[in-house]
Amino acid sequence: MKLFINASLPTSSTALKRVNMLFDQQIKKISVDEIETEEEPEIIDLKGRILLPGAIDIHSHILGKKKNLAHNLTKATKSALKGGWTTLAEMSYHSDMPIFDTSDLKKSIAAIKGNAYTDMALWANVDVTDYPYYAESAQELWTKGVVGIALMTPTPNENIAQMNFTEIMDLFMDIYESDTEFSFQGYDVDNHDFYTFDSQRDGIKKILRRMQENPIHIPRVSSYLTIEFINTISKRSDISFAINMMDIMGWLQPEAFTSPWACDFHEHHDLLYELLRTKKLYLLSNSCSELASECELFGGNPPELMEYSYLWVLSELWKARKIPLATCIKMTSENPAKRLGIYPQKGRIDTGSDADFVVYNPEATTTITTPNGVQMELSGAIESVWLRGTKQEPDTKPQGEFVNRTNSPKRRHNKSSWV
C-alpha cells in the first residue's frame, strides 16, 4: 500500500485541491485530511506537485507485421508511457493479424503481455467475406470486451476486405439491439474517386443515414466544416470524433510542427479556437503508427510524438493559452475512457479507479526537439508516471495488460456529460 501526501488535484474550477491519497493497484481513499491505515503504507510526499490521470489514446496503429510485432509494440508503448500515456486502444489499420473472431482476440491479448509498457484496449474488425457469420463474430467480440468494431471504406489493409455502404447497413441492422460501438474511417467511394474533406463528410453522412442507435466514432477529422457538422448532428446522433495531435500542434505552432496530411485548421483559426475554448473539441489522439500509408486518410504519426504530446497539451493549451486544465484532462483522458467504455476504471482520479497517474511539476521546463528540427521549451515537466500503482522506472519491465471494456460507450448511459 502507498500513500501520496501533499498532492495537488485538479478540480472542475481553476483551483487545485491539496489532498492525500491511499492506493495500491487501485485508488483506495482520497482525503483532504490525514489518512489513517491499519498497516503502515509507503509514504510519498509530492510536495504540491499536480497529480493528473494517465492519458488515454482512443486509437493507435502499432500492431503491424507479425514478425516485427513484439518489437514495435514495445518501442511504441515505451514512448507512450514516458510521455504519460498509460492506456492505448489499438485500432490497427495495417496489421496482418486482424481481429475477426475470439481466437484472433486471444492472440492479440497474448501479444500485449510481456511486450506492452502501457495497458491496452482493442478494437476489432469485420471479415465481410465470412457471410453471413461476420455479424455474429462482431457481436461475440463485443461481448468479450473489445471497445468497438472498426469500419474502413476504402480499406488500407489487404488482409481486411472492403465493405460497401450496403454491407455496413446490413451489419448495423443485424446487431441493432446491442450497444456495439463502431468507428468509421473513409469517404464516399461511390461518388468520389479520392479522399477530400468533402468526400469524407459525404461518407460520414452516408454512415449516419444507415446507422441505428449504435455509437459511431470518427478517428480523425482535419476540417473545421466537418467538425462543425458533427457537433451539430451529435445532438441527434451518437457520434464523436478525434482531432489528430499533429494537426492541432501544426495549427497553433506551424513553425515547430507540420502535419504531413491535409488540414484546414489555419483557415478557420478564430472559429476553431472558439470551439476549443468552449469545450467543443471532443478528444485528441496521437494516431501513432509504425507504418505509413499512401492514403492520407489512414496515415499516422511516429510513436515518438507520444513522448511529449501530453506535456505539450499542458504547456501550450493550459498554461500558454489558458484553456482550463479540466478541459485538457477531458480531451486526453476522461472523454477517451468514456467513449471506449473503460470509464471509470480509467480516465479519472477517484476511489475505485486504477492508480494510473502522471506527477506533473508546473514550475519546471522541458526541452524537446520537434519533427521540424525546432528545439523548444515546454512549460512544466512530467516527473513520474505510475501504472496501476507502480512507479515506472527506466528499467521497469513491460507491465501492460489488456483492458476489458466493462461499460457501454453510449451517451445515454453516462450520468456525466461528455464535454
Steps between C-alpha positions, in 0.01 A plus 500: 500500500625850415398843624543824308503805726487864395368427151328776302191367327324684214137597552221607266595860576841661456593416859719210608412297809774377737427137592644177632440177308522135602541244221635168388402391148185704546422819687374416849438840656539869427475752780597855588562367850765261626429141396540238770572139405527172690829410338775750432501608133792628295471880529585715197498876549406670172576843649215666318563343161190465283359148474337431161328191362700295253421607144299268273526475123180382332676348199856399417632298208806314622416132443641471150692210352503187712878457484557848649198504728674457837773752416259764370262453791779538756654802327172690454355434845830592667485838325138538605566420866794742514262775393222412745275298267412200718229339283487455123209361299640313201313542172757363260428589141808318376518181706544168326317353802158676500265413785212324325402251771571396858806293406652810337415697812684251720812529280501879530449483877790254523720742301429779749623308803874533540539746210280803575607768748149647506165340559318436173142476382422348161278591208385209281432460128241345273572228243221571255604198292379282787139551395258467674693433823704819525224675697497217754878524535480877552237455769700228676811719501296780653391274784866400554597858577630664183432874499344509155500386139712693249346563158720623213381608155722473303719253684873571535567138599513213253412266787166675559244487220332828414137543608262704288237717665224245440701234684565746782126570524430126515748466787333785689160335452627159613617629837244775543411409859855513635704800615790400275717796409642550152769722362485618142804615308447560131311698242215469250667269250180481292511865400865600548818359348729606785507644849413864558336676792173501302521129415567412866204712611278332238616161628411597857155610381450162332595321821261715703212420263565129549577485870240393751567602860857375514772748594735607220850640542693679224872440572635806323339828398729765351243743360318770691184458292488128586543580870219754475277243327568227759444738792162591351387145423629361833193641671292246308752221432749331730811607307841612626828595335872534570741777409845383396766630737731605216215695337435708813874547560556616143199730518622680812878478441561455126866597528567200727252240377376414152223250441592287198131465414237745381360724774307829468514612863714806420226626266248509787726601787262717701199269455700191593657670800151589622405131481809415703426768756134392537583127538362393162808312382424154631836329534858494376687199363862437405391254228843343530595248234804291418397494134422792274228484237473643151149612587514797734170393654677207668840653564636515853763680702828357634468345848768740628238777488342347811814576703397866526148543358321485839753745641445722195127511576571611856763753395343654191126461557468533878789723602564707187148534358299473822281208392370361833700211641174306543436534124851375418446197722166424337650509149796278589362264764137516615321521164709226333435272799125564482484444126695176532273370777788472749393790724517525803766230520716732290487872432447644847657536842240373743441218745482165323678612182832355385798678654627637166668832575717769351690711754540842338723786612358825357804705608760306301575513126561224247700539178382303197596479134200499265477299175587826319831507684395794714624495858241645735430522870176371643375641827487229766647152530371147551691381806359148522240270347313232695321203347252318726682619811856428386743781425648438157880523509731484194585139578143392579395203287185525285197470728218582259179298510192463282224737608161337472212734415255489787256783426289618212652785299154637420438850623159423646667258743740761640381705796756775438527701183750415225660843495 
